[in-house]
Amino acid sequence: MASQLTGPDLNKIPDLLDVYITKNVGQHYLKIEKCEDLSSDHTPVILNLFKHVVPIESPDYIYNKNTNWNLFREIISGKVDLNVRLKTNDDIETSIEKFNSIIHTATFTSTPKPKKRIVKVKQKDYPRSIVEKIRERRKLKTWNSCLQSHLSHLTADKDTNYSLWRATKNFKRPKNHVPPLRRQEGAWARSDYDKATAFAEHLHEVFTPLTNNNLAKDDEIASYLQSLNLLCFPVKAVKLAEIAGEIKALPKKKAQSYDLLDSTLLSNLPKKGIMFLVILLNACLRLCHYPTQWKLAQVVMIFKPGKQIEEVSSYRPISLLPLNGKLFERVILNRLRPHLDTILSEHQFGFRQKHATIEHIHRLTDTIAIHWKPRIIAQRFSRHKSGF
């Protein structure tokens, strides 16, 4: 009986099945790739054998430890123009794009490009046990040098960013395999583009706003926001010292957004660059405009522990916003906080500066100690039992 060909089983989780065996061929001459051209649930593995050593390309960073920060500040001071026209929202958007471009150009110019070295490997016939020992020795040597560099600056506070934990986390953290993702129609997403499309479709469905049934109320709110409220005093202007202090207080070692700007670059800006940023923020406050470029975020999907790794719903989105937008949010918060402190209840401790739940617990224990009557306290707890 002739068997009928069927398509791939969509309920089966695909995986890499191919293996290869080599003899007397070093790993420096091999390059492994996966083939995603087939429509089946099997992903073939392609082994490429080269005549010469395959160089390993290091990732390109916008700056490194060899960056000349003096040259960086000199380039920015020479290209930034403080006499810029900021009368409309389009002027602000154009100035932000130009300012980012100046920072990128200054960083690339002041950062030397790493030299690509091709290591010549002499191929010799060694026993398998000797090869494994050499590989293990090199791995331990690399780990030891990395560990010692972190331990040399180890302290008990946060200033060293917990060096001991940073030195050992990569040794104990398992390497998770990222399998293909199951799309909504049941097909498998194998390539990076297909996975990004699957996540985009899922997030578009999850974050779709609910249907608004009260359009009249929205029109009323919009007309109130667009009306001129003459009783309000103008917003306090941004000063150079304020932005310099906020940049200094930015957390270190945070992930970059799509604009590649982080706290290291902003902290090395010259006075003229910070002044240009102050002019931009004052224009945003004057025109009541939040730049569109600061609303764009780079979304990173984080796997939820204990979930099925092949499902798109098992990942949590993390949005990486531009750092200049976060500075603008801090500026707005500094002007809202004095007003909010006058209208918020004195018993609210959550989401307030220099307040935490521990103060609320102290207040509760003090109240109990002052009004200590067992019968009254028991009645109060039974009355508010549903609130805890």
C-alpha positions in Angstrom: 0.0 0.0 0.0 1.4 3.4 -1.0 1.7 5.8 1.9 0.4 9.3 1.5 2.7 12.2 2.2 1.4 14.5 4.9 2.6 17.9 6.2 4.5 18.6 9.4 2.8 17.9 12.7 2.0 21.3 14.2 1.5 19.9 17.7 5.1 18.6 17.8 7.9 20.9 19.1 10.7 21.1 16.4 14.3 20.7 17.4 17.7 20.3 15.9 18.4 16.7 15.2 21.4 16.6 12.9 24.9 15.7 14.3 28.3 15.6 12.7 31.5 13.7 13.4 34.9 15.1 12.5 38.4 13.7 12.8 41.7 15.6 12.8 39.8 18.9 11.9 40.1 21.8 14.3 37.0 23.8 15.4 38.7 26.9 14.0 38.1 25.7 10.4 34.4 24.9 11.0 31.2 27.0 10.8 27.8 25.6 11.7 24.5 27.0 10.3 20.9 25.9 10.4 18.8 25.7 7.3 15.3 27.3 7.6 14.3 26.9 3.9 12.4 23.6 4.4 8.7 23.7 5.4 8.9 20.5 7.5 9.3 20.4 11.3 12.9 19.3 10.9 15.6 22.0 10.9 18.7 20.6 9.1 22.2 21.6 10.2 24.8 22.6 7.7 28.5 22.1 8.5 30.8 24.4 6.4 34.5 23.3 6.2 37.0 26.0 5.3 40.6 25.8 4.2 41.7 28.7 6.4 40.9 29.6 10.0 37.4 31.2 10.3 37.9 34.6 12.2 35.4 35.3 15.0 34.1 38.8 14.6 33.6 40.7 17.8 30.4 42.7 18.3 30.6 46.4 17.4 29.9 48.7 20.4 29.3 52.4 20.2 32.2 53.0 22.7 34.6 51.0 24.7 37.4 51.4 27.3 39.7 53.0 24.8 37.3 55.8 23.9 38.9 59.3 24.0 36.4 61.2 26.1 38.3 64.5 25.8 38.0 64.2 22.0 34.4 63.2 22.4 33.6 66.4 24.3 35.6 68.5 21.9 33.7 67.3 18.9 30.3 67.9 20.5 31.3 71.4 21.7 32.3 72.3 18.1 29.2 70.9 16.4 26.4 71.9 18.8 24.7 75.2 18.0 22.9 76.8 20.9 21.2 79.4 18.6 18.7 77.0 17.3 15.1 77.8 16.3 12.6 75.9 18.4 9.2 77.5 17.6 7.2 74.5 16.5 6.9 70.8 17.3 8.7 69.9 14.1 11.6 72.1 15.1 12.0 70.0 18.3 11.9 66.7 16.5 14.5 67.8 14.0 16.8 69.2 16.7 16.5 65.9 18.7 17.5 63.9 15.7 20.4 66.2 14.9 21.6 66.1 18.5 21.6 62.3 18.5 23.5 62.2 15.3 26.1 64.6 16.7 26.6 62.3 19.7 26.9 59.2 17.5 29.4 60.9 15.2 31.5 62.1 18.2 31.5 58.6 19.7 32.5 56.8 16.5 35.2 59.3 15.9 36.7 59.2 19.4 36.5 55.4 19.7 39.3 53.4 17.9 38.2 50.4 15.9 39.4 47.1 17.3 42.0 45.3 15.3 40.8 42.0 13.8 43.4 39.5 14.5 43.5 36.1 12.8 45.1 33.5 15.0 47.2 31.0 13.2 46.4 27.6 14.5 48.8 24.7 13.9 46.8 21.6 13.3 48.4 18.6 15.1 47.2 15.2 15.9 46.7 15.0 19.7 44.8 12.3 21.6 41.2 13.1 22.4 41.9 13.2 26.2 44.7 15.8 25.7 42.5 18.0 23.5 39.7 17.9 26.2 42.3 18.8 28.9 43.6 21.8 26.9 40.1 23.1 26.3 39.2 22.8 29.9 42.4 24.5 31.0 41.7 27.5 28.6 38.2 27.8 29.9 39.3 27.8 33.6 42.0 30.3 32.8 39.5 32.7 31.2 37.0 32.3 34.1 39.8 32.9 36.7 41.0 36.1 35.0 37.4 37.4 34.8 36.8 36.5 38.5 39.9 38.1 39.8 39.2 41.3 37.9 35.9 41.6 39.7 37.1 40.5 43.1 39.9 43.1 43.1 37.3 45.9 43.4 34.9 44.1 45.6 33.2 46.0 48.5 30.2 45.4 50.6 28.1 48.3 49.2 26.4 49.1 45.9 29.1 51.3 44.6 30.9 48.3 42.9 27.6 47.1 41.5 27.9 43.8 43.5 31.1 42.6 41.9 30.9 39.1 43.4 27.4 38.4 42.0 28.4 39.8 38.6 31.5 37.5 38.5 29.6 34.3 39.3 26.2 34.8 37.7 27.4 33.7 34.3 29.1 30.6 35.7 25.9 29.3 37.3 23.3 30.5 34.9 22.3 27.8 32.4 22.2 28.6 28.8 18.6 28.4 27.6 17.9 27.2 24.1 15.5 29.4 22.1 13.3 27.1 20.1 10.9 28.0 17.3 7.7 29.8 18.4 4.2 28.7 17.7 2.2 31.3 15.8 -1.5 32.0 16.1 -2.4 30.0 13.0 -0.4 27.0 14.3 2.7 27.4 12.0 6.2 27.6 13.5 8.3 30.7 13.5 12.0 29.8 13.1 13.9 32.8 11.8 14.4 36.0 13.8 12.0 37.9 11.4 9.3 35.3 11.9 9.7 35.3 15.7 9.5 39.1 15.7 6.4 39.0 13.6 4.8 36.5 15.9 5.6 38.6 19.0 4.2 41.7 17.2 0.9 40.0 16.4 0.6 38.8 20.0 1.3 42.2 21.5 -1.0 43.9 19.1 -3.8 41.7 20.2 -3.1 41.9 23.9 -2.6 45.7 24.0 -5.6 46.7 21.8 -7.6 49.4 23.6 -11.1 48.7 24.7 -14.0 50.2 22.8 -14.9 53.7 24.1 -18.6 54.2 24.7 -18.4 57.7 26.1 -17.1 59.9 23.3 -18.7 63.0 24.7 -16.6 62.8 27.8 -13.4 62.5 25.8 -14.3 65.6 23.8 -14.9 67.5 27.0 -11.5 66.5 28.4 -9.8 67.3 25.1 -11.4 70.8 24.9 -10.4 71.5 28.5 -6.8 70.5 27.9 -6.6 72.7 24.8 -8.2 75.7 26.4 -6.1 78.5 27.8 -6.1 78.4 31.6 -5.0 82.0 32.5 -5.1 81.2 36.3 -2.2 78.8 36.0 1.3 80.2 36.5 3.9 79.3 33.9 5.9 76.1 34.5 9.3 76.6 36.1 12.1 76.7 33.5 14.8 74.0 33.4 18.2 75.0 34.7 21.6 73.7 33.8 22.3 72.6 37.4 19.1 70.6 37.5 19.8 68.6 34.3 23.5 68.0 35.4 22.3 66.6 38.7 19.7 64.4 37.1 22.3 63.0 34.6 24.7 62.3 37.5 22.0 60.4 39.3 21.2 58.2 36.4 21.7 54.5 37.2 24.7 52.9 35.6 24.9 49.7 33.5 21.4 50.0 32.1 20.4 48.7 28.7 20.4 51.1 25.8 17.4 51.9 23.7 17.2 52.1 19.9 19.1 55.5 20.0 22.2 53.8 21.6 22.4 56.6 24.2 23.1 55.6 27.8 24.2 57.2 31.1 27.9 56.9 30.2 27.5 59.0 27.1 25.3 61.6 28.8 27.6 61.9 31.8 30.5 62.7 29.5 28.7 65.5 27.6 30.4 68.9 27.7 28.7 71.9 29.3 27.6 73.0 25.8 25.9 69.7 25.1 24.1 69.8 28.4 23.0 73.3 27.7 21.6 72.3 24.4 19.6 69.6 26.2 18.3 72.2 28.6 17.1 74.4 25.7 15.3 71.4 24.2 13.5 70.6 27.4 12.5 74.2 27.9 11.0 74.2 24.4 9.1 71.0 25.1 7.6 72.6 28.3 6.8 75.9 26.5 5.0 74.1 23.6 3.5 71.4 25.8 4.9 68.8 23.4 6.4 65.4 24.2 8.7 64.4 21.4 7.6 61.4 19.3 11.1 60.0 19.2 11.1 59.7 23.0 7.8 57.7 22.9 9.4 54.9 20.7 10.7 51.9 22.6 12.8 48.9 21.9 10.8 45.9 23.1 12.7 42.9 24.6 10.8 39.7 25.4 11.6 38.0 28.7 10.7 34.4 29.3 8.3 33.7 32.2 9.7 30.9 34.4 7.5 27.8 34.5 5.7 28.5 31.2 5.9 26.7 27.8 8.9 28.1 26.0 7.4 27.7 22.5 4.3 29.8 23.2 4.4 33.6 22.5 2.2 34.2 25.5 5.0 32.8 27.8 7.1 36.0 27.3 6.8 39.3 29.1 7.6 42.5 27.1 10.1 45.0 28.5 10.2 48.4 26.9 13.5 50.2 26.7 12.8 53.9 26.3 15.3 56.6 25.2 17.2 58.1 28.2 16.6 61.7 27.2 12.8 61.0 27.5 13.4 59.7 31.0 15.2 63.0 31.8 12.2 64.9 30.6 9.9 62.8 32.8 12.1 63.5 35.8 11.8 67.3 35.0 8.0 67.0 34.9 8.0 65.0 38.1 10.1 67.6 39.9 7.4 70.2 39.0 4.5 68.0 40.0 5.7 66.7 43.3 5.4 69.9 45.3 1.8 70.2 44.2 1.0 66.5 44.8 2.5 66.6 48.3 -0.1 69.3 49.3 -3.1 67.3 48.1 -2.1 63.7 48.9 -3.1 62.2 52.2 -0.5 62.1 54.9 -1.2 58.4 55.4 -0.3 57.5 51.8 3.2 55.9 51.8 3.2 54.1 48.4 4.9 55.6 45.4 6.2 58.6 47.3 9.7 59.9 47.7 11.3 58.8 51.0 8.2 56.8 52.0 7.8 53.1 52.1 5.4 50.5 53.6 7.7 50.2 56.7 6.6 53.7 57.8 3.0 52.6 57.6 3.8 49.7 59.8 5.5 52.0 62.3 2.4 54.2 62.3 0.2 51.2 62.9 2.2 49.9 65.8 2.4 53.4 67.4 -1.4 53.8 67.1 -1.8 50.4 68.8 0.7 51.3 71.6 -1.0 54.7 72.3 -4.6 53.4 72.2 -3.9 50.0 73.8 -7.3 48.5 74.8 -7.6 44.9 73.8 -11.3 45.0 73.2 -11.3 48.1 71.0 -8.3 46.9 69.0 -10.0 43.6 68.3 -13.2 45.3 67.1 -11.2 47.5 64.8 -9.4 44.6 63.2 -12.6 42.6 62.8 -14.3 45.6 61.2 -11.5 46.1 58.6 -10.7 42.5 58.1 -11.9 42.6 54.5 -9.4 45.4 53.7 -6.3 43.4 54.4 
